[in-house]
Amino acid sequence: MGGLASVPFAQAEMNRLRDELPANMRAALQRSVETGNLTDPEYTVAVETFYHKHLCRLTPWPADVLTTLDYIARRPVYAIMNGPNEFTITGTIRDVDLTPRLGALRMPTLVTGGRFDEVTPSVAQQIHRAIPGSRMVMFENSSHLPFWEERERFFDVLSRFLLATES
């Protein structure tokens, strides 16, 4: 599992990462979200900079990643549920926090994350601590997509976890 259980906590962590961007990029993000102008070139550069640091660090991005982002951008459900981008969660999920329910999980659980992930290691740690007996693996050279960025290691970890779960 790689993801988040508490949108408010993940949003706070993404805000921290966003605040590490240069001041002009932070200002462009703020201005565009406030005005609704998500086509401003400065906004686009700021989002792409964040994504290249915290979504996928590969250059160039795999075609499947580009296809997925394009698909999401053309569907209104993403903006309705999430918001204008990965790290500005203003949509219908913004208050979701399933953390209190994680302790009820009683199945083998693999929590994964990347060292530079937009869904930060602190978020992965929160999930890992809340699920009894879960296993956590951090991919040190990855952001949000370790199955692309550290492909061989990711699938080795996943295969070993699944094989161990079978027995």
Stockholm file with secondary structure:
# STOCKHOLM 1.0

chainA/1-167         MGGLASVPFAQAEMNRLRDELPANMRAALQRSVETGNLTDPEYTVAVETFYHKHLCRLTPWPADVLTTLDYIARRPVYAIMNGPNEFTITGTIRDVDLTPRLGALRMPTLVTGGRFDEVTPSVAQQIHRAIPGSRMVMFENSSHLPFWEERERFFDVLSRFLLATES
#=GR chainA/1-167 SS CCSCSBHHHHHHHHHHHHTTSCHHHHHHHHHHHHHTCTTCHHHHHHHHHHHHHHTCCCSSCCHHHHHHHHHHHTCHHHHHHTCSBTTBCCSTTTTCBCHHHHTTCCSCCEEEEETTCSSCHHHHHHHHHHSTTCEEEEETTCSSCHHHHTHHHHHHHHHHHHHHHHC
#=GC SS_cons         CCSCSBHHHHHHHHHHHHTTSCHHHHHHHHHHHHHTCTTCHHHHHHHHHHHHHHTCCCSSCCHHHHHHHHHHHTCHHHHHHTCSBTTBCCSTTTTCBCHHHHTTCCSCCEEEEETTCSSCHHHHHHHHHHSTTCEEEEETTCSSCHHHHTHHHHHHHHHHHHHHHHC
//
